Amino acid sequence: MKKEKFLIEYDVLLESLKEFGRIALIAIIPILISQLESGKIDWKIMVIAGAIAVLKAIDKGIHVYGKETNNKSIEKGLVRF
């Protein structure tokens, strides 16, 4: 049985980075504004929002890679729905 190599293609990486940027921007800016109003920044919350953005970017990358390779088992991404 021959294993298929997982090669990261440029467009898959680009789509993942764009998804990370979108989610990070949408999540972190409101959290930061809210915390600046209160005068205290909780970095744990900022790290959690960043981690969620990274997971979403990985999910998008898996989805795009599955679509490009016509692999139905990974086309649904990381969370499978």
Secondary structure, 3 states (H helix, E strand, C coil): CCCCCCCCCHHHHHHHHHHHHHHHHHHHHHHHHHHHHHCCCCHHHHHHHHHHHHHHHHHHHHHHHHHHCCCCCCCCCCCCC
